[in-house]
Amino acid sequence: MSHEGSKAWGWRHAMCAAKELPATTKHVLLTLSMFMNEFGESCFPPISDLVKYSSLDKKTVIKHLGIAREKGWVAVSQHGFRGQKWKRNEYSVRWPERDLVAPSEPLETGEGGGSPPPPCGKKVVELVPEGGGAGSQKVVEEVHQDKNIPDNIPITSPEEREGARDSAEPEGLSVSKDTWKRRFRKTHADWPTYASDSATTAEAEWFNLSEPDRAAAADQLGAYVLHVRQQLGRSKFCAFAVYLRDKLWERVPVNASGGRCAQPLEAKPFGKAWGAVRFASLLEDPKGPPPRLTMAQEQMVAQGLYSREEFLLEKRAMTGWPRVNTMHERAIRRHLGVQADPALTPLAALFCNVAKGSATWQAWKALHTERGWPWFGEDRDCPDWIWLPSPPEEPATYSSALDAVRAAITRFETEHASITERQAAE
């Protein structure tokens, strides 16, 4: 992706040129940008990681995140899981004079409490389509509101703002527009070109369809992908917007019983089939342009704090396998699985249950670091047991747990290659 098309690069460039930001605030924001992908989407690093990679103390990091938020360069919200006391900060990029920024939630420090959101001292604006459509744009300014009036409480997250604009639903919809948007995002995430697609263009085509066609597009997506790969023998796919616009799911052959060809299986999160899909995706070449170091990372390398290879592997893990990262996010935060190609079913037999924190677990984590693959996430977020490939021999026969998991991934690669060759032959 070119720099011109990278929201993250554009934000870093504009932020570094901002005269109103102290140098330390820019340093903290550059460190934060390490955890963003090329599209500048929100990220969830804990304060401890920002402290680690900025080489600043915790108090300084929190202070300058607050300054950045006050100046309108970042928005902070909190996310957690039901039944768990801890929360994770979500950071989203913002541009003063371009974004309608509402006060963020207090920064989570891990010690309770937190500083209250500072008052907004700058007028900010947002470009929005007139009438909520895709036509000409107008500028909407934020004006002073009485925050004590419930109706005037500002909406913090982009999703909430988006939902508020669409609250007046068009007549004739059997379900709300927000529900269809959520289904669009879920369906789009399963499309092979998801990482490079224009979500805006795809969503516009989604809502150009009738409700029955949207449902059919979602239900038949997996069958169409299998048809293209297995029957047509193609590995490249068009953009998701083209799939919707041309109603390509209607081209899936009908079998003798009058139904479409074999539907993909629903793989539950962290299960055998889910793991087969995950590792099959990791064996693909990484997506996107080669990762580049930020200014802050270049400084750390120059100071000898970290190696260039370490940074590049971490960045590749964050951006190179978007489907896998999406699987992690959906599994951990939303407890959702993924659609699995039935052809991958034999690979599920190669998996065994691995306990979180065990020697085998640590060995798998080391292998992921070694290959630059994304890990599942923080150990505290993961379930107690996860299905992972098993070695061909008993683990005790190997000199180390790492050698055992290397043998396990080698066997998985061999079996996966065999299935891929058989599909190509058919």
N, C-alpha and C positions, 0 to 999 in steps of 0.2 A: 504494500500500500504506500502511495506517495505521501510525503509530509503534508501536501495540500489537502489530502483526504483524511488526515489523521486528526481527530478532535483532541486527542491527548497531546500531540506535538504542538498544535496551535495554542492550546491552553497554557502549556509550559512556556512557549515563546512570549505570549501576551503577559503572563504573570511575571516573568523575569524582567520585562520592560516596564512594569508598573512602578512608578516613582513613589507611590504612597506606601509600599510594602517595605519593612525593614529587611536587611540582608538575611537575618536569621529566619525570618518568616518564609522567605523564598527558599532557603535551604531546607526547611521542614516540608514545604510543599513539593519540592523536587524529590525529596525522599518518599513522600506519599505517592508521587507519580510512578515510582518503581512498581507499585502493586496494581496499576491500571493497565488494561490492554490497549492496543493501538486505537481502539474506538473511543477511548476516554470514558468507558463505562464505570459505574461505581465500584468501589473496592472495600475490603473489610479487614485491613491489617489491625492487629491489636497494638495498643500503645507501646508495649514492650518491643515490638518489631521496629516501630518508628524510632524508638530510643536506640536500638541496636544499630540500625543502618545510618542514622544521622550523627551518631557519636555525641549526641546531646543528652543532658539529663532529662528525666521524666517531667519535672516541673517546667523546664524550658519548652519542651515539645508541646505540652498542653497549653501553655501560655500563648505560643505562636500559632497553634491551630485556632485558638480563640480569636487572635488578631485577624487571621486569614478569613475566618467566618464573618467577623464584624465588617471587614472591608469588602465582603461579597465575592471572595474567590473560591470558597468551598462551602458546601452545605453538609451538615452532620445530622444523621438520624440514628436511631437505635433499633436493632432487631434482636429478638431472642426466640426461644422455643417454649411452647406451653409446658408448664410444669418444671421449668428450669429457672433458677434465680439469676444467672448471668445473662448479660446482653453483649452484643457486638456492635461497635460503631460502624455505620455505613457512610462513606465519604463520596460525594458527588461533585464534579467540577462545576464551577459557576463563573460567569463573566459579569462584572459590574457594568451597568448601563445596557445589559443584554438580557439578563435573567430576572424574573420576578422571584426574589429570594425572601422567604419567610424565615422567622427565627428558627434555628435548629434546636434539637433536644440537647440537654447538657452532655458534655463529653463524659464518657464512661472511663473512669480511672482505675477501676478494680478495687478501690478502697471505699466505695460508697460515696454518696453525695455527688460532688462535681460542681463546677462553677455555673451559674445561671447564664442563659444566653444574653449577650450584650445587646443594647438597643441599636437599632439600625440607624446609622447617622447619614446615610447616603440614599438619595432617591434612585431606584433602579427600575428598569423597564423590561418589557418582554414583547417580542414580535409574535402576534397570533393571527391566524386567518380570520377575516371578517366572517361572521356568521358561523364559525366553527368548521368551515369547509377548507378547500385547498386553493381558494382564490387569492385575491389581493390581500396584503397584510396591513395592519395598522398597529400603532404603538399604544400600549396600555401602561399607564404609570401607576405605581403604588402610592396610595395616599394614606394619611394618618387615619388610624382606626382606633376605636375604643376597644382595647383588648379584653375588657371585662364583659363585653356583650358577647354571648355565645355565638350569635350569628356572624360576628366579625372575627372569630378566631381564625388566623391564617392557616392555610393548608401547607404542610411542610414538604411532603414528598412529591416528586413529579407524577407518580401514579395517582395520588389523591387529587392533584390539580387537574390531571387529565380526566379523572372520573367526575369531578365537579363540573367541568365544561360540558360533559356529555350527559348530565343528570336528566336533562329533558329528553327522554327517549322518543324517537320517531314512532308514529303509530304503526301498528301492524306487526311489530316484533313480538314473537312469542317468548323470548328471553331478553334480558337487558343487553345493551350494547357492551357494557363492561364485561359481562359473561362471555360474549363473543370475542372480545379482545383478549381475554385470558385464554380462551381456546385457541385463538390465532397464535399467541406466543408459544403455547405448548406444542401445537402442530408444526409451526415454523422451526422450532428447535430440533425436530426430527428430520428435517430436510437436509440432504447431503451438502448443499452449498450455503448452509445457514451462516457460516462465519463471514462470507464475502457478500452476502445479500444486502440489499437496501431494505431495511425493515419498513420504512415509510412507504416505499413503492409497493411492497408486498401487502401491507395492511390495506392500502387503497384498493388493490385488486380483490382482496378478501371481502371488503364491504360492497364491492360492485356486484358480488354474487348474491343470489337469493339464499335464504336460510337453508333450504334443502340442499342446495349445491355446496354451501359451506360445510354442512354435516358430511356430505359425500366426499368432499375433498379431504377432510380430516380422516374419515373412516378408511378411505381407500389409499391413503398416502403410502403406507407400508407395502401394500400389494403392488402399487405402481413401481416403487423402488425395486422390489424383488423382480418384477417383470422386466425392467430395464436391464438389471444386472444378469439375470439368469436366462431369460428368453432372448433378449436382444444382444446380450454380451457386451454392453457398454458400461464404462466406468465413470464417464463424465455426465453431469446433469445440468439442465438449464436452471435459471434462477427460479426461486419459489414463486415470484410474481408471474412468470410465464406459465408455470404449472397451473396456477389459478386462472389466469386470463384465458388460456386455451382449453381449460377443463380436461387436462391430460389424463386424469383418472378414468375417464370414460373409454380410454384406449386399452385398458386392462382386459385381456381376453376373458370371455365367459366360458366356464367349463360345461360339461354335459348336463349337470344338474341345474344349470341356469344361474349359478353364482359366479362371482369373480374368482380369480386364482388364489392360491393359498395365502391366507392372512398371516402376518407376523405374529409371533408369540409375545405376550405381555410378560416381561421379565421383572420380577420384584427386586427392589433395591438391595444391593449387597449379596444377592443370591448367586447360584451357579450360572444361570443363563445371563444374568446381568453382568457378571464377571467376564463371561465369554465375549459379550459385546464390547465391554470396556477394553480388554486386552487386544481384541481384534482391531479396535480403533487405534490403540497405541502403536500397533505395528505399522500403521500407515505413516507416510512421510509427514513431518510437521507442516502446518499450514502457515500462510502469511510470510511477510518479508523476514529476513534475518534480524534477530533482536539487536538493539543498540543500547549502549549505556547512557544513562542520564549524566548531566554535569556533576551531580552529587556522587554518583557511582564512580565516575572518572577520577574525582578527587580522592575517594577512598582507595581506589587502586593505586594511585600515585603515592599515597601515604603508606602503602603496604598493608592496609587493614584487611583487604580481601583480594582475591585473585580475579582477573578478568573472566576466566573460565567459569568460576563459581557464579558470578553475576549472570553471565550469558545463559548458563543452564537453568538458573532460577527464572529468568525472563522467558526462556523458551517453554518452560513448564507452564507458565501463566498464559501464553498466547498460542503455542504450537498445536495444541489439541483441543480446540474449542468444544467439540462434541463431548469429550471426556469431562472437561470442566463443567459443562452444563449438566451432565449426568450426576456429578458430585453434588452440585448445588441443588438439583431437584431431589436427590435422594436424601440429603442431610436436612435441608431446610423445609422441604415440602413432602417428604416421604413418598415420592413418586418414582416409579420404575421407568423402563424404556421398552420400546418395541424391538424384538429380537428376530433376526432372520432364522427361520426353522432349520436352515442348512447348518447353523452353528450349534445345533442341539448336541451333536456328539462331543463337542468340546467341553460341555458341562460336566461330563463324566470324569474329566481330568482334575476337578477341583476338590479341595478338602477345606475343612473349617479351621481357621486360624484365630487364636485368641489375641485380643488387643493387648499390646504391651509385652507379648512373649518374645523369645529370641527369634522365632521365625518371623514374627511381625516386624521386628527391628531390621531383620535381614531384607525383607521385602522393601522396607522404606529406604534402606541403603541402595538397593538395586534401582529403585526409581530415581534416586539422586544421581546415581552413576550414569543412567541413560537420559537424564534430563526430562523424565516423565513427571506429570503432576501427581502428587499424592492425594489421598482422599480428603485431606483437610487436617484440622487440629484433632489430635487423638481424642480429646474430650468430646468432640462432636460425633465421633464414630460409634457404631454399636459395639458391644462386647466381643462379637464374633463376626468375621467376614470370610466368605468363600474365596480362596485364592488357589492358583494352580499347584498341584502337588508334584514332587519329584518322582521320577520313574522307579527309584529305589527307596528303601527306608531311610529317613533323614539321618539316622545314627551312622549310616555307612559313609557319609560325607565328612570331610575334614572340618567343615564349618557350616553354620546355618546359611551363610551367604553362598557357599558352593551349592548347597541343596536347592536354594531358590533359583540360582542360575541354571541348574539342570532342569528345574521345573519350567522355566520360561522357554528354554530351548526345546523341550518336548512340545510345549504349546505352539511355538512357532512352526515346528515341523508338521504337526497335525493340522494347523490352520492353513499352511501352504498346500497340503494335500487336498483339503476341501476346496480351496480356491482354484486349484488346477482342475479338479473334477468338474466344478461349475463351468469353467471356461470351455472344457471339452464338450459339455452337454449343450 
